[in-house]
Amino acid sequence: MNRKIKLVINPFWYYLNQHLCDPQSVWNMSLFWHLYKIKLLNKCWNKECSQQSHPYL
């Protein structure tokens, strides 16, 4: 699959698969997109930090 398409479809899929009764569900698409990018940035940051501390793992 084309990487650009995957980057757009993946967050949209997460948006559609939120739990209906979960109080942490975000139904505003722009807010969801903003929070998704923040979570993704944190995840990448943590991954990068862990690789720097253990470069041979």
CHARMM-style PDB file with segment names, atoms N, HN, CA, C and O in Angstrom:
ATOM      1  N   MET     1       0.844  -1.173   0.000  1.00  0.00      PROA
ATOM      2  CA  MET     1       0.000   0.000   0.000  1.00  0.00      PROA
ATOM      3  C   MET     1       0.891   1.238   0.000  1.00  0.00      PROA
ATOM      4  O   MET     1       1.963   1.253   0.604  1.00  0.00      PROA
ATOM      5  N   ASN     2       0.435   2.246  -0.673  1.00  0.00      PROA
ATOM      6  HN  ASN     2      -0.436   2.233  -1.164  1.00  0.00      PROA
ATOM      7  CA  ASN     2       1.175   3.490  -0.724  1.00  0.00      PROA
ATOM      8  C   ASN     2       1.279   4.086   0.684  1.00  0.00      PROA
ATOM      9  O   ASN     2       0.294   4.122   1.421  1.00  0.00      PROA
ATOM     10  N   ARG     3       2.463   4.546   1.048  1.00  0.00      PROA
ATOM     11  HN  ARG     3       3.264   4.517   0.450  1.00  0.00      PROA
ATOM     12  CA  ARG     3       2.702   5.044   2.407  1.00  0.00      PROA
ATOM     13  C   ARG     3       1.817   6.240   2.752  1.00  0.00      PROA
ATOM     14  O   ARG     3       1.327   6.331   3.878  1.00  0.00      PROA
ATOM     15  N   LYS     4       1.603   7.149   1.819  1.00  0.00      PROA
ATOM     16  HN  LYS     4       2.001   7.076   0.905  1.00  0.00      PROA
ATOM     17  CA  LYS     4       0.763   8.324   2.086  1.00  0.00      PROA
ATOM     18  C   LYS     4      -0.681   7.913   2.356  1.00  0.00      PROA
ATOM     19  O   LYS     4      -1.335   8.460   3.243  1.00  0.00      PROA
ATOM     20  N   ILE     5      -1.161   6.968   1.601  1.00  0.00      PROA
ATOM     21  HN  ILE     5      -0.630   6.524   0.879  1.00  0.00      PROA
ATOM     22  CA  ILE     5      -2.530   6.492   1.815  1.00  0.00      PROA
ATOM     23  C   ILE     5      -2.638   5.816   3.174  1.00  0.00      PROA
ATOM     24  O   ILE     5      -3.617   6.011   3.894  1.00  0.00      PROA
ATOM     25  N   LYS     6      -1.641   5.028   3.519  1.00  0.00      PROA
ATOM     26  HN  LYS     6      -0.846   4.869   2.934  1.00  0.00      PROA
ATOM     27  CA  LYS     6      -1.650   4.335   4.806  1.00  0.00      PROA
ATOM     28  C   LYS     6      -1.631   5.326   5.964  1.00  0.00      PROA
ATOM     29  O   LYS     6      -2.288   5.096   6.979  1.00  0.00      PROA
ATOM     30  N   LEU     7      -0.893   6.422   5.831  1.00  0.00      PROA
ATOM     31  HN  LEU     7      -0.359   6.609   5.007  1.00  0.00      PROA
ATOM     32  CA  LEU     7      -0.829   7.421   6.897  1.00  0.00      PROA
ATOM     33  C   LEU     7      -2.165   8.118   7.105  1.00  0.00      PROA
ATOM     34  O   LEU     7      -2.443   8.595   8.205  1.00  0.00      PROA
ATOM     35  N   VAL     8      -2.985   8.186   6.085  1.00  0.00      PROA
ATOM     36  HN  VAL     8      -2.759   7.799   5.191  1.00  0.00      PROA
ATOM     37  CA  VAL     8      -4.300   8.814   6.212  1.00  0.00      PROA
ATOM     38  C   VAL     8      -5.343   7.803   6.669  1.00  0.00      PROA
ATOM     39  O   VAL     8      -6.198   8.130   7.491  1.00  0.00      PROA
ATOM     40  N   ILE     9      -5.287   6.596   6.156  1.00  0.00      PROA
ATOM     41  HN  ILE     9      -4.592   6.330   5.488  1.00  0.00      PROA
ATOM     42  CA  ILE     9      -6.298   5.584   6.478  1.00  0.00      PROA
ATOM     43  C   ILE     9      -6.151   5.084   7.910  1.00  0.00      PROA
ATOM     44  O   ILE     9      -7.152   4.852   8.588  1.00  0.00      PROA
ATOM     45  N   ASN    10      -4.945   4.918   8.368  1.00  0.00      PROA
ATOM     46  HN  ASN    10      -4.132   5.106   7.817  1.00  0.00      PROA
ATOM     47  CA  ASN    10      -4.712   4.370   9.696  1.00  0.00      PROA
ATOM     48  C   ASN    10      -5.372   5.200  10.808  1.00  0.00      PROA
ATOM     49  O   ASN    10      -6.097   4.622  11.617  1.00  0.00      PROA
ATOM     50  N   PRO    11      -5.165   6.512  10.892  1.00  0.00      PROA
ATOM     51  CA  PRO    11      -5.846   7.284  11.941  1.00  0.00      PROA
ATOM     52  C   PRO    11      -7.366   7.296  11.768  1.00  0.00      PROA
ATOM     53  O   PRO    11      -8.114   7.282  12.745  1.00  0.00      PROA
ATOM     54  N   PHE    12      -7.804   7.321  10.522  1.00  0.00      PROA
ATOM     55  HN  PHE    12      -7.197   7.332   9.727  1.00  0.00      PROA
ATOM     56  CA  PHE    12      -9.244   7.296  10.280  1.00  0.00      PROA
ATOM     57  C   PHE    12      -9.845   5.990  10.782  1.00  0.00      PROA
ATOM     58  O   PHE    12     -10.946   5.988  11.332  1.00  0.00      PROA
ATOM     59  N   TRP    13      -9.147   4.900  10.603  1.00  0.00      PROA
ATOM     60  HN  TRP    13      -8.253   4.902  10.157  1.00  0.00      PROA
ATOM     61  CA  TRP    13      -9.601   3.598  11.097  1.00  0.00      PROA
ATOM     62  C   TRP    13      -9.676   3.612  12.623  1.00  0.00      PROA
ATOM     63  O   TRP    13     -10.636   3.099  13.197  1.00  0.00      PROA
ATOM     64  N   TYR    14      -8.673   4.193  13.286  1.00  0.00      PROA
ATOM     65  HN  TYR    14      -7.893   4.609  12.819  1.00  0.00      PROA
ATOM     66  CA  TYR    14      -8.701   4.306  14.747  1.00  0.00      PROA
ATOM     67  C   TYR    14      -9.877   5.162  15.205  1.00  0.00      PROA
ATOM     68  O   TYR    14     -10.506   4.869  16.221  1.00  0.00      PROA
ATOM     69  N   TYR    15     -10.166   6.202  14.465  1.00  0.00      PROA
ATOM     70  HN  TYR    15      -9.655   6.440  13.639  1.00  0.00      PROA
ATOM     71  CA  TYR    15     -11.297   7.066  14.787  1.00  0.00      PROA
ATOM     72  C   TYR    15     -12.611   6.282  14.713  1.00  0.00      PROA
ATOM     73  O   TYR    15     -13.455   6.394  15.602  1.00  0.00      PROA
ATOM     74  N   LEU    16     -12.775   5.507  13.675  1.00  0.00      PROA
ATOM     75  HN  LEU    16     -12.089   5.416  12.953  1.00  0.00      PROA
ATOM     76  CA  LEU    16     -14.013   4.744  13.501  1.00  0.00      PROA
ATOM     77  C   LEU    16     -14.147   3.596  14.494  1.00  0.00      PROA
ATOM     78  O   LEU    16     -15.262   3.172  14.796  1.00  0.00      PROA
ATOM     79  N   ASN    17     -13.050   3.098  14.998  1.00  0.00      PROA
ATOM     80  HN  ASN    17     -12.144   3.443  14.753  1.00  0.00      PROA
ATOM     81  CA  ASN    17     -13.082   1.948  15.903  1.00  0.00      PROA
ATOM     82  C   ASN    17     -13.015   2.322  17.378  1.00  0.00      PROA
ATOM     83  O   ASN    17     -12.660   1.489  18.212  1.00  0.00      PROA
ATOM     84  N   GLN    18     -13.344   3.535  17.700  1.00  0.00      PROA
ATOM     85  HN  GLN    18     -13.631   4.212  17.022  1.00  0.00      PROA
ATOM     86  CA  GLN    18     -13.395   3.919  19.109  1.00  0.00      PROA
ATOM     87  C   GLN    18     -14.592   3.238  19.775  1.00  0.00      PROA
ATOM     88  O   GLN    18     -15.596   2.939  19.127  1.00  0.00      PROA
ATOM     89  N   HSD    19     -14.466   3.003  21.058  1.00  0.00      PROA
ATOM     90  HN  HSD    19     -13.651   3.245  21.584  1.00  0.00      PROA
ATOM     91  CA  HSD    19     -15.579   2.428  21.810  1.00  0.00      PROA
ATOM     92  C   HSD    19     -16.675   3.478  21.967  1.00  0.00      PROA
ATOM     93  O   HSD    19     -16.400   4.649  22.227  1.00  0.00      PROA
ATOM     94  N   LEU    20     -17.894   3.047  21.807  1.00  0.00      PROA
ATOM     95  HN  LEU    20     -18.118   2.095  21.596  1.00  0.00      PROA
ATOM     96  CA  LEU    20     -19.013   3.985  21.853  1.00  0.00      PROA
ATOM     97  C   LEU    20     -19.255   4.552  23.247  1.00  0.00      PROA
ATOM     98  O   LEU    20     -19.586   5.729  23.385  1.00  0.00      PROA
ATOM     99  N   CYS    21     -19.097   3.743  24.262  1.00  0.00      PROA
ATOM    100  HN  CYS    21     -18.828   2.786  24.149  1.00  0.00      PROA
ATOM    101  CA  CYS    21     -19.421   4.171  25.625  1.00  0.00      PROA
ATOM    102  C   CYS    21     -18.203   4.592  26.432  1.00  0.00      PROA
ATOM    103  O   CYS    21     -18.307   4.850  27.631  1.00  0.00      PROA
ATOM    104  N   ASP    22     -17.077   4.660  25.794  1.00  0.00      PROA
ATOM    105  HN  ASP    22     -16.992   4.450  24.820  1.00  0.00      PROA
ATOM    106  CA  ASP    22     -15.856   5.046  26.497  1.00  0.00      PROA
ATOM    107  C   ASP    22     -15.855   6.559  26.726  1.00  0.00      PROA
ATOM    108  O   ASP    22     -16.034   7.318  25.773  1.00  0.00      PROA
ATOM    109  N   PRO    23     -15.659   7.014  27.965  1.00  0.00      PROA
ATOM    110  CA  PRO    23     -15.651   8.462  28.219  1.00  0.00      PROA
ATOM    111  C   PRO    23     -14.460   9.179  27.587  1.00  0.00      PROA
ATOM    112  O   PRO    23     -14.479  10.403  27.457  1.00  0.00      PROA
ATOM    113  N   GLN    24     -13.432   8.441  27.196  1.00  0.00      PROA
ATOM    114  HN  GLN    24     -13.417   7.447  27.302  1.00  0.00      PROA
ATOM    115  CA  GLN    24     -12.270   9.070  26.574  1.00  0.00      PROA
ATOM    116  C   GLN    24     -12.363   9.112  25.048  1.00  0.00      PROA
ATOM    117  O   GLN    24     -11.423   9.555  24.388  1.00  0.00      PROA
ATOM    118  N   SER    25     -13.458   8.669  24.492  1.00  0.00      PROA
ATOM    119  HN  SER    25     -14.222   8.309  25.028  1.00  0.00      PROA
ATOM    120  CA  SER    25     -13.634   8.730  23.041  1.00  0.00      PROA
ATOM    121  C   SER    25     -13.768  10.179  22.602  1.00  0.00      PROA
ATOM    122  O   SER    25     -14.418  10.987  23.265  1.00  0.00      PROA
ATOM    123  N   VAL    26     -13.151  10.491  21.488  1.00  0.00      PROA
ATOM    124  HN  VAL    26     -12.623   9.835  20.949  1.00  0.00      PROA
ATOM    125  CA  VAL    26     -13.196  11.846  20.941  1.00  0.00      PROA
ATOM    126  C   VAL    26     -13.942  11.776  19.617  1.00  0.00      PROA
ATOM    127  O   VAL    26     -13.487  11.111  18.687  1.00  0.00      PROA
ATOM    128  N   TRP    27     -15.085  12.454  19.519  1.00  0.00      PROA
ATOM    129  HN  TRP    27     -15.455  12.995  20.274  1.00  0.00      PROA
ATOM    130  CA  TRP    27     -15.906  12.357  18.315  1.00  0.00      PROA
ATOM    131  C   TRP    27     -15.736  13.546  17.393  1.00  0.00      PROA
ATOM    132  O   TRP    27     -16.266  13.549  16.282  1.00  0.00      PROA
ATOM    133  N   ASN    28     -15.018  14.537  17.831  1.00  0.00      PROA
ATOM    134  HN  ASN    28     -14.588  14.534  18.734  1.00  0.00      PROA
ATOM    135  CA  ASN    28     -14.688  15.654  16.954  1.00  0.00      PROA
ATOM    136  C   ASN    28     -13.464  15.239  16.137  1.00  0.00      PROA
ATOM    137  O   ASN    28     -12.397  14.986  16.695  1.00  0.00      PROA
ATOM    138  N   MET    29     -13.623  15.170  14.818  1.00  0.00      PROA
ATOM    139  HN  MET    29     -14.490  15.375  14.364  1.00  0.00      PROA
ATOM    140  CA  MET    29     -12.553  14.636  13.969  1.00  0.00      PROA
ATOM    141  C   MET    29     -11.284  15.484  14.034  1.00  0.00      PROA
ATOM    142  O   MET    29     -10.186  14.928  14.061  1.00  0.00      PROA
ATOM    143  N   SER    30     -11.398  16.782  14.058  1.00  0.00      PROA
ATOM    144  HN  SER    30     -12.290  17.234  14.036  1.00  0.00      PROA
ATOM    145  CA  SER    30     -10.201  17.634  14.113  1.00  0.00      PROA
ATOM    146  C   SER    30      -9.481  17.483  15.450  1.00  0.00      PROA
ATOM    147  O   SER    30      -8.251  17.462  15.491  1.00  0.00      PROA
ATOM    148  N   LEU    31     -10.226  17.381  16.528  1.00  0.00      PROA
ATOM    149  HN  LEU    31     -11.225  17.399  16.495  1.00  0.00      PROA
ATOM    150  CA  LEU    31      -9.608  17.161  17.835  1.00  0.00      PROA
ATOM    151  C   LEU    31      -8.967  15.774  17.891  1.00  0.00      PROA
ATOM    152  O   LEU    31      -7.867  15.615  18.419  1.00  0.00      PROA
ATOM    153  N   PHE    32      -9.648  14.789  17.352  1.00  0.00      PROA
ATOM    154  HN  PHE    32     -10.542  14.918  16.922  1.00  0.00      PROA
ATOM    155  CA  PHE    32      -9.079  13.445  17.308  1.00  0.00      PROA
ATOM    156  C   PHE    32      -7.770  13.442  16.524  1.00  0.00      PROA
ATOM    157  O   PHE    32      -6.787  12.842  16.957  1.00  0.00      PROA
ATOM    158  N   TRP    33      -7.755  14.107  15.382  1.00  0.00      PROA
ATOM    159  HN  TRP    33      -8.554  14.595  15.030  1.00  0.00      PROA
ATOM    160  CA  TRP    33      -6.553  14.163  14.551  1.00  0.00      PROA
ATOM    161  C   TRP    33      -5.411  14.833  15.309  1.00  0.00      PROA
ATOM    162  O   TRP    33      -4.270  14.375  15.246  1.00  0.00      PROA
ATOM    163  N   HSD    34      -5.708  15.894  16.010  1.00  0.00      PROA
ATOM    164  HN  HSD    34      -6.635  16.266  16.061  1.00  0.00      PROA
ATOM    165  CA  HSD    34      -4.701  16.603  16.807  1.00  0.00      PROA
ATOM    166  C   HSD    34      -4.143  15.695  17.908  1.00  0.00      PROA
ATOM    167  O   HSD    34      -2.927  15.607  18.076  1.00  0.00      PROA
ATOM    168  N   LEU    35      -5.005  15.032  18.645  1.00  0.00      PROA
ATOM    169  HN  LEU    35      -5.993  15.104  18.509  1.00  0.00      PROA
ATOM    170  CA  LEU    35      -4.568  14.142  19.719  1.00  0.00      PROA
ATOM    171  C   LEU    35      -3.821  12.928  19.175  1.00  0.00      PROA
ATOM    172  O   LEU    35      -2.873  12.442  19.792  1.00  0.00      PROA
ATOM    173  N   TYR    36      -4.252  12.451  18.025  1.00  0.00      PROA
ATOM    174  HN  TYR    36      -5.021  12.846  17.524  1.00  0.00      PROA
ATOM    175  CA  TYR    36      -3.571  11.313  17.406  1.00  0.00      PROA
ATOM    176  C   TYR    36      -2.134  11.686  17.041  1.00  0.00      PROA
ATOM    177  O   TYR    36      -1.217  10.898  17.272  1.00  0.00      PROA
ATOM    178  N   LYS    37      -1.930  12.861  16.482  1.00  0.00      PROA
ATOM    179  HN  LYS    37      -2.675  13.501  16.294  1.00  0.00      PROA
ATOM    180  CA  LYS    37      -0.577  13.293  16.115  1.00  0.00      PROA
ATOM    181  C   LYS    37       0.302  13.464  17.346  1.00  0.00      PROA
ATOM    182  O   LYS    37       1.492  13.153  17.304  1.00  0.00      PROA
ATOM    183  N   ILE    38      -0.265  13.948  18.427  1.00  0.00      PROA
ATOM    184  HN  ILE    38      -1.232  14.200  18.460  1.00  0.00      PROA
ATOM    185  CA  ILE    38       0.501  14.089  19.669  1.00  0.00      PROA
ATOM    186  C   ILE    38       0.899  12.713  20.206  1.00  0.00      PROA
ATOM    187  O   ILE    38       2.048  12.512  20.601  1.00  0.00      PROA
ATOM    188  N   LYS    39      -0.032  11.776  20.222  1.00  0.00      PROA
ATOM    189  HN  LYS    39      -0.965  11.939  19.901  1.00  0.00      PROA
ATOM    190  CA  LYS    39       0.284  10.419  20.690  1.00  0.00      PROA
ATOM    191  C   LYS    39       1.337   9.758  19.809  1.00  0.00      PROA
ATOM    192  O   LYS    39       2.239   9.084  20.306  1.00  0.00      PROA
ATOM    193  N   LEU    40       1.218   9.952  18.518  1.00  0.00      PROA
ATOM    194  HN  LEU    40       0.485  10.500  18.114  1.00  0.00      PROA
ATOM    195  CA  LEU    40       2.194   9.377  17.597  1.00  0.00      PROA
ATOM    196  C   LEU    40       3.580   9.985  17.814  1.00  0.00      PROA
ATOM    197  O   LEU    40       4.583   9.273  17.783  1.00  0.00      PROA
ATOM    198  N   LEU    41       3.635  11.285  18.030  1.00  0.00      PROA
ATOM    199  HN  LEU    41       2.820  11.863  18.055  1.00  0.00      PROA
ATOM    200  CA  LEU    41       4.906  11.947  18.298  1.00  0.00      PROA
ATOM    201  C   LEU    41       5.526  11.428  19.591  1.00  0.00      PROA
ATOM    202  O   LEU    41       6.728  11.165  19.635  1.00  0.00      PROA
ATOM    203  N   ASN    42       4.728  11.277  20.637  1.00  0.00      PROA
ATOM    204  HN  ASN    42       3.751  11.490  20.601  1.00  0.00      PROA
ATOM    205  CA  ASN    42       5.234  10.725  21.901  1.00  0.00      PROA
ATOM    206  C   ASN    42       5.739   9.299  21.725  1.00  0.00      PROA
ATOM    207  O   ASN    42       6.777   8.925  22.271  1.00  0.00      PROA
ATOM    208  N   LYS    43       5.006   8.520  20.968  1.00  0.00      PROA
ATOM    209  HN  LYS    43       4.163   8.824  20.524  1.00  0.00      PROA
ATOM    210  CA  LYS    43       5.410   7.136  20.723  1.00  0.00      PROA
ATOM    211  C   LYS    43       6.747   7.088  19.975  1.00  0.00      PROA
ATOM    212  O   LYS    43       7.628   6.307  20.331  1.00  0.00      PROA
ATOM    213  N   CYS    44       6.894   7.906  18.959  1.00  0.00      PROA
ATOM    214  HN  CYS    44       6.178   8.541  18.669  1.00  0.00      PROA
ATOM    215  CA  CYS    44       8.155   7.948  18.204  1.00  0.00      PROA
ATOM    216  C   CYS    44       9.289   8.468  19.074  1.00  0.00      PROA
ATOM    217  O   CYS    44      10.412   7.968  19.005  1.00  0.00      PROA
ATOM    218  N   TRP    45       8.999   9.457  19.883  1.00  0.00      PROA
ATOM    219  HN  TRP    45       8.087   9.863  19.939  1.00  0.00      PROA
ATOM    220  CA  TRP    45      10.017  10.019  20.767  1.00  0.00      PROA
ATOM    221  C   TRP    45      10.512   8.954  21.752  1.00  0.00      PROA
ATOM    222  O   TRP    45      11.717   8.794  21.944  1.00  0.00      PROA
ATOM    223  N   ASN    46       9.586   8.234  22.369  1.00  0.00      PROA
ATOM    224  HN  ASN    46       8.607   8.364  22.213  1.00  0.00      PROA
ATOM    225  CA  ASN    46       9.962   7.175  23.313  1.00  0.00      PROA
ATOM    226  C   ASN    46      10.738   6.066  22.623  1.00  0.00      PROA
ATOM    227  O   ASN    46      11.685   5.521  23.190  1.00  0.00      PROA
ATOM    228  N   LYS    47      10.349   5.740  21.431  1.00  0.00      PROA
ATOM    229  HN  LYS    47       9.579   6.183  20.972  1.00  0.00      PROA
ATOM    230  CA  LYS    47      11.055   4.705  20.686  1.00  0.00      PROA
ATOM    231  C   LYS    47      12.478   5.152  20.371  1.00  0.00      PROA
ATOM    232  O   LYS    47      13.418   4.366  20.489  1.00  0.00      PROA
ATOM    233  N   GLU    48      12.639   6.402  19.975  1.00  0.00      PROA
ATOM    234  HN  GLU    48      11.876   7.041  19.879  1.00  0.00      PROA
ATOM    235  CA  GLU    48      13.959   6.934  19.666  1.00  0.00      PROA
ATOM    236  C   GLU    48      14.831   6.977  20.912  1.00  0.00      PROA
ATOM    237  O   GLU    48      16.015   6.644  20.846  1.00  0.00      PROA
ATOM    238  N   CYS    49      14.271   7.378  22.039  1.00  0.00      PROA
ATOM    239  HN  CYS    49      13.309   7.648  22.093  1.00  0.00      PROA
ATOM    240  CA  CYS    49      15.033   7.433  23.293  1.00  0.00      PROA
ATOM    241  C   CYS    49      15.459   6.040  23.731  1.00  0.00      PROA
ATOM    242  O   CYS    49      16.581   5.858  24.205  1.00  0.00      PROA
ATOM    243  N   SER    50      14.594   5.069  23.582  1.00  0.00      PROA
ATOM    244  HN  SER    50      13.683   5.217  23.196  1.00  0.00      PROA
ATOM    245  CA  SER    50      14.952   3.712  23.992  1.00  0.00      PROA
ATOM    246  C   SER    50      16.037   3.142  23.084  1.00  0.00      PROA
ATOM    247  O   SER    50      16.879   2.372  23.546  1.00  0.00      PROA
ATOM    248  N   GLN    51      16.034   3.497  21.826  1.00  0.00      PROA
ATOM    249  HN  GLN    51      15.349   4.122  21.451  1.00  0.00      PROA
ATOM    250  CA  GLN    51      17.075   3.023  20.913  1.00  0.00      PROA
ATOM    251  C   GLN    51      18.413   3.681  21.216  1.00  0.00      PROA
ATOM    252  O   GLN    51      19.461   3.064  21.027  1.00  0.00      PROA
ATOM    253  N   GLN    52      18.390   4.915  21.680  1.00  0.00      PROA
ATOM    254  HN  GLN    52      17.538   5.416  21.833  1.00  0.00      PROA
ATOM    255  CA  GLN    52      19.636   5.593  22.017  1.00  0.00      PROA
ATOM    256  C   GLN    52      20.238   5.020  23.291  1.00  0.00      PROA
ATOM    257  O   GLN    52      21.460   4.932  23.413  1.00  0.00      PROA
ATOM    258  N   SER    53      19.410   4.638  24.225  1.00  0.00      PROA
ATOM    259  HN  SER    53      18.418   4.709  24.126  1.00  0.00      PROA
ATOM    260  CA  SER    53      19.939   4.101  25.473  1.00  0.00      PROA
ATOM    261  C   SER    53      20.418   2.655  25.315  1.00  0.00      PROA
ATOM    262  O   SER    53      21.305   2.214  26.045  1.00  0.00      PROA
ATOM    263  N   HSD    54      19.835   1.919  24.367  1.00  0.00      PROA
ATOM    264  HN  HSD    54      19.114   2.277  23.774  1.00  0.00      PROA
ATOM    265  CA  HSD    54      20.229   0.529  24.098  1.00  0.00      PROA
ATOM    266  C   HSD    54      20.411   0.361  22.587  1.00  0.00      PROA
ATOM    267  O   HSD    54      19.561  -0.245  21.933  1.00  0.00      PROA
ATOM    268  N   PRO    55      21.480   0.875  22.032  1.00  0.00      PROA
ATOM    269  CA  PRO    55      21.607   0.867  20.567  1.00  0.00      PROA
ATOM    270  C   PRO    55      21.782  -0.513  19.952  1.00  0.00      PROA
ATOM    271  O   PRO    55      21.590  -0.669  18.746  1.00  0.00      PROA
ATOM    272  N   TYR    56      22.139  -1.516  20.742  1.00  0.00      PROA
ATOM    273  HN  TYR    56      22.294  -1.389  21.722  1.00  0.00      PROA
ATOM    274  CA  TYR    56      22.402  -2.832  20.168  1.00  0.00      PROA
ATOM    275  C   TYR    56      21.252  -3.808  20.361  1.00  0.00      PROA
ATOM    276  O   TYR    56      21.409  -4.998  20.087  1.00  0.00      PROA
ATOM    277  N   LEU    57      20.113  -3.339  20.820  1.00  0.00      PROA
ATOM    278  HN  LEU    57      19.986  -2.372  21.043  1.00  0.00      PROA
ATOM    279  CA  LEU    57      18.964  -4.233  20.991  1.00  0.00      PROA
ATOM    280  C   LEU    57      18.152  -4.306  19.733  1.00  0.00      PROA
ATOM    281  OT1 LEU    57      17.144  -5.012  19.689  1.00  0.00      PROA
TER     282      LEU     57
END
